[in-house]
Amino acid sequence: MILVTLVAAATPTSDVSVRGMIREAREIILQSGGQLWAGYPKIPLPVLLIDEKQERLFCGQPAAGFRPAGIDRVTGCPVQRRPRQLPVDLAAATDLDQQSVIEIGLPSAVGLSRPEWIVTLVHETFPSISGEYPEL
């Protein structure tokens, strides 16, 4: 049912829409992740959102080079900012200051629709679970 809703949605154009997609990915993992992998809903989901000018770290621990930017009203997460350092078309999981982080550009930069972007974000959380991909 969630995937049907995602497929019907258009590619987001606003910052609020993209932040809503981060919230949606977190909700999918929280509500359904335990059916896929035990403990999956309990993993942290820090997201480094990359746009043309800056990178924003949502839901992450304090990281070197970032400055706090308060709590985001859409995601409910603490946010940190820094000037952009990474390519805008990136979609990967990596480590940042000893925390697993999903680095991802805006949907238009990575060439993904709204549902594809959310699925990519959820997919990139798999290494965060145990440092390796799950056997499904």
Residue pairs with C-beta under 8 A, 6 or more apart in sequence:
2 28
2 31
2 32
3 115
6 24
6 114
6 115
6 118
6 119
7 115
9 113
9 114
9 115
10 113
10 114
11 107
11 108
11 112
11 113
11 114
11 117
12 18
12 20
12 21
12 107
12 114
12 117
16 74
17 114
18 49
18 106
18 107
19 49
19 58
19 72
19 74
19 75
20 74
21 107
21 114
21 117
21 118
21 121
22 47
22 49
22 58
22 74
22 75
22 77
22 121
23 74
23 75
23 76
24 118
25 45
25 47
25 118
25 121
25 122
25 125
26 45
26 59
26 75
28 118
28 122
29 40
29 41
29 43
29 45
29 122
29 125
30 41
31 41
33 40
33 41
34 40
34 41
36 134
36 136
37 129
37 134
39 129
40 125
40 129
43 125
43 128
43 129
44 59
44 60
44 99
44 100
44 128
45 59
45 102
45 125
45 128
46 57
46 58
46 59
46 60
46 61
46 96
46 99
46 100
46 101
46 102
47 57
47 58
47 59
47 60
47 101
47 102
47 104
47 121
48 55
48 56
48 57
48 58
48 60
48 86
48 96
48 101
48 102
48 103
48 104
49 55
49 56
49 57
49 58
49 104
49 105
49 106
50 84
50 86
50 87
50 88
50 90
50 103
50 104
50 105
50 106
50 109
51 84
51 88
51 105
51 106
51 109
52 84
52 88
53 83
53 84
54 81
54 82
54 83
54 84
55 81
55 82
55 83
55 84
55 85
55 86
56 69
56 79
56 80
56 81
57 63
57 66
57 79
57 80
57 81
57 82
57 96
57 101
58 72
58 75
58 77
58 78
58 79
59 75
59 77
59 78
60 78
60 80
60 96
60 99
60 101
61 97
61 99
62 68
62 80
62 97
63 80
63 96
63 97
63 99
64 97
65 82
66 80
66 81
66 82
67 80
67 81
67 82
68 78
68 79
68 80
69 79
69 80
69 81
70 78
70 79
71 77
71 78
71 79
72 78
72 79
86 103
87 105
88 105
88 106
88 109
89 105
89 109
89 110
89 111
90 103
90 104
90 105
90 110
91 103
91 104
91 105
91 110
91 112
91 120
91 124
92 102
92 103
92 104
92 124
93 100
93 101
93 102
93 103
93 124
93 125
93 126
93 127
93 128
94 100
94 101
94 103
95 101
96 103
100 127
100 128
100 131
102 121
102 124
102 125
102 128
104 110
104 117
104 120
104 121
104 124
107 113
107 114
107 116
107 117
110 117
110 120
112 120
126 133
126 134
127 133
